[in-house]
Amino acid sequence: MTTTNNIFQDPLYPLSLIRRVRGISKLVSQVVEPNEIPEPYYSLLVHEGDMTSRLESYHGDKIKIRKLSSSNDGKAYFREVLLETMESQTPTEYGAIEITLKNLEEEQRALVIEGKQPLGGILNDARIPYSSAPRAFLKIIPDNPMVEAFGSVEADHLFGRSNEITSYNGKIIARIVEILPSL
């Protein structure tokens, strides 16, 4: 997959790119202000931390990845995922990530490509300093591929965020779209 600066303005990037490559239609969404997001979505989305630890705390369980699709050109690793709890396999997040591989150490690159643990967990376990900066908060109308990924959706819309993770020296580690299920 090739990226250009224009798509970084798309709040659904990299999910929009992955879905386009897979031949899946674009999601219907709108950017919303944080105060328009109800609880418990607000507490899970409106922060500058990683989603992995928030989801683990909320669900009281470790989080694992169910990979829906992935692509690796050696420079960037893209994947579309469903995050689930380890024990009950409860869906906790649908989304996509673009990880800049050169901005990670070899050990973390291997773990990312292995695709079993979310990036936040990998960075936290390795005690790698990073910052998380939401680019946009989203209200999304779930479509069939999303409903299939979650198993079911009992809401007319879902909430999510577009996020960017950077290293302590300002290098981009990842761009992420994180969408929560009905809670």
TORTIDO-114143 format. One line per field, with one value per residue (C-alpha): residue in one letter; z, x, y. Coordinates in pm, 1 decimal. Layout:
# TORTIDO-114143
code A; ...
w Z; ...
u X; ...
v Y; ...
END
This chain:
# TORTIDO-114143
code M; T; T; T; N; N; I; F; Q; D; P; L; Y; P; L; S; L; I; R; R; V; R; G; I; S; K; L; V; S; Q; V; V; E; P; N; E; I; P; E; P; Y; Y; S; L; L; V; H; E; G; D; M; T; S; R; L; E; S; Y; H; G; D; K; I; K; I; R; K; L; S; S; S; N; D; G; K; A; Y; F; R; E; V; L; L; E; T; M; E; S; Q; T; P; T; E; Y; G; A; I; E; I; T; L; K; N; L; E; E; E; Q; R; A; L; V; I; E; G; K; Q; P; L; G; G; I; L; N; D; A; R; I; P; Y; S; S; A; P; R; A; F; L; K; I; I; P; D; N; P; M; V; E; A; F; G; S; V; E; A; D; H; L; F; G; R; S; N; E; I; T; S; Y; N; G; K; I; I; A; R; I; V; E; I; L; P; S; L
w 0.0; -85.0; 116.1; 30.9; 246.7; 131.0; 290.2; 629.6; 630.2; 615.1; 977.2; 883.9; 754.7; 755.8; 780.5; 468.1; 270.4; 386.3; 311.9; -34.7; -113.2; 5.9; -210.1; 90.2; 72.2; 278.4; 619.8; 676.2; 959.8; 1098.3; 1314.9; 1653.8; 1949.3; 2260.5; 2459.5; 2208.2; 2308.7; 2582.7; 2861.2; 2872.0; 2525.8; 2644.1; 2915.4; 2674.5; 2384.5; 2510.8; 2651.1; 2534.1; 2637.5; 2459.3; 2403.8; 2502.2; 2871.4; 2877.6; 2723.5; 2953.5; 3257.7; 3137.6; 3049.4; 3332.4; 3093.5; 2865.8; 2502.2; 2196.5; 1822.1; 1565.8; 1238.9; 956.2; 695.8; 680.6; 443.2; 488.9; 239.1; 476.2; 556.3; 684.0; 828.9; 784.2; 954.5; 1002.9; 1331.9; 1587.2; 1942.3; 2180.2; 2545.0; 2603.4; 2814.1; 2678.6; 2330.4; 2374.0; 2091.2; 2233.9; 1927.4; 1547.0; 1359.7; 1152.9; 1206.7; 995.9; 1183.0; 1064.9; 1111.6; 1092.2; 1402.1; 1616.3; 1744.8; 1576.7; 1867.6; 1859.2; 1477.7; 1502.3; 1762.8; 1550.0; 1242.4; 1451.9; 1507.3; 1841.4; 2070.3; 2020.3; 1960.4; 2290.6; 2478.9; 2290.6; 2361.5; 2727.6; 2785.3; 2635.0; 2838.3; 2521.5; 2583.3; 2340.5; 2317.7; 2189.6; 2026.5; 1904.1; 1564.6; 1558.2; 1741.3; 1524.8; 1512.4; 1269.4; 1114.1; 1132.3; 799.5; 723.1; 740.5; 1079.5; 1210.6; 1091.3; 1267.1; 1596.9; 1563.8; 1606.9; 1664.3; 1864.8; 1790.1; 1501.4; 1540.5; 1715.0; 1847.0; 1775.2; 1731.2; 1488.6; 1675.6; 1616.1; 1828.2; 1821.4; 1980.3; 2239.5; 1955.2; 1754.7; 1493.8; 1394.4; 1518.2; 1410.4; 1278.3; 1406.4; 1375.3; 1683.2; 1684.4; 1990.9; 1979.0; 2139.3; 2514.1
u 0.0; 129.0; 41.6; 31.8; -2.1; -362.1; -495.6; -357.7; -628.3; -889.9; -992.2; -1067.8; -712.9; -571.3; -904.1; -1033.7; -725.3; -743.3; -1115.7; -1064.4; -788.7; -1019.2; -1305.9; -1519.8; -1720.0; -1619.5; -1778.8; -2035.6; -1900.4; -1872.8; -1616.8; -1763.3; -1648.0; -1543.8; -1838.7; -2076.3; -1953.5; -2161.1; -2022.7; -1872.0; -1736.7; -1606.1; -1385.8; -1255.5; -1180.4; -1107.9; -755.5; -394.5; -307.1; -316.3; -642.3; -502.2; -464.7; -800.9; -982.0; -809.3; -910.1; -1270.1; -1318.7; -1104.9; -912.5; -607.6; -667.1; -568.5; -586.4; -803.2; -644.2; -893.2; -636.3; -275.7; -10.8; 362.0; 588.6; 888.2; 845.0; 488.0; 274.9; -100.1; -362.2; -737.4; -828.7; -1086.8; -954.5; -1104.6; -1073.0; -843.3; -1079.2; -1430.3; -1330.5; -1563.6; -1511.9; -1366.5; -1260.0; -1266.5; -1009.1; -699.2; -340.9; -46.0; 280.5; 605.4; 839.0; 1168.5; 1068.1; 1059.2; 1339.6; 1380.8; 1220.9; 908.3; 889.2; 883.1; 604.5; 401.8; 429.0; 346.3; 8.4; -97.6; -66.2; -188.9; 78.1; 1.0; 72.4; 397.9; 518.3; 411.3; 574.6; 902.1; 873.7; 916.0; 820.8; 561.4; 281.1; -69.3; -253.0; -611.9; -654.2; -1035.3; -1330.4; -1579.7; -1946.5; -1983.3; -2278.8; -2193.3; -2202.5; -2222.0; -1844.3; -1827.7; -2136.8; -1984.6; -1655.3; -1829.6; -2078.2; -2367.7; -2422.2; -2719.5; -2686.1; -2754.3; -2405.9; -2078.8; -1802.0; -1432.1; -1120.8; -840.6; -511.9; -140.9; 134.4; 477.4; 809.2; 981.4; 1178.9; 865.0; 885.0; 550.5; 515.0; 153.6; -168.2; -478.3; -856.0; -1023.0; -1399.7; -1578.1; -1870.3; -2209.6; -2147.4
v 0.0; 343.6; 651.4; 1020.0; 1330.4; 1393.0; 1076.7; 1177.4; 1447.9; 1168.9; 1100.3; 737.0; 674.4; 403.2; 216.7; 391.0; 281.2; -80.2; -103.2; 49.9; -203.5; -484.8; -353.4; -256.8; 65.7; 368.0; 408.4; 680.7; 892.3; 1240.6; 1414.2; 1510.1; 1714.2; 1518.7; 1658.4; 1493.8; 1146.4; 977.3; 759.6; 500.9; 584.4; 921.0; 767.0; 503.9; 740.4; 1093.1; 1067.1; 1077.9; 723.3; 391.7; 206.2; -133.8; -50.0; 136.0; -158.6; -408.6; -203.8; -158.7; -527.3; -668.8; -892.4; -891.7; -793.0; -996.6; -936.3; -1110.4; -1002.0; -942.5; -836.4; -719.4; -590.7; -532.5; -359.9; -360.6; 8.8; 17.9; -257.9; -222.3; -432.9; -432.2; -596.1; -683.6; -661.0; -915.9; -1007.6; -1303.7; -1518.7; -1458.6; -1334.4; -1036.7; -784.2; -461.4; -261.5; -269.4; -70.6; -36.9; 63.6; 172.2; 108.1; 269.1; -27.5; 164.1; 361.3; 46.1; -176.8; -516.7; -706.6; -487.9; -508.6; -888.8; -876.8; -635.1; -858.7; -1166.9; -998.5; -1144.4; -841.9; -482.3; -216.7; -41.2; -362.6; -417.3; -62.7; -79.3; -420.2; -291.6; 31.1; 235.7; 599.8; 733.4; 982.9; 930.9; 1220.5; 1184.1; 1354.9; 1331.7; 1180.3; 996.9; 900.5; 610.3; 431.3; 59.6; -124.1; -497.4; -568.4; -396.5; -578.4; -908.4; -828.1; -743.8; -1033.3; -789.0; -418.0; -297.5; 73.0; 310.4; 456.4; 381.6; 603.9; 597.4; 803.5; 863.7; 858.5; 904.8; 750.5; 914.5; 827.7; 1046.3; 1209.1; 1292.9; 1014.7; 864.6; 508.4; 453.7; 601.0; 427.7; 429.8; 277.5; 207.5; 74.1; -172.4; -112.4; -85.2
END
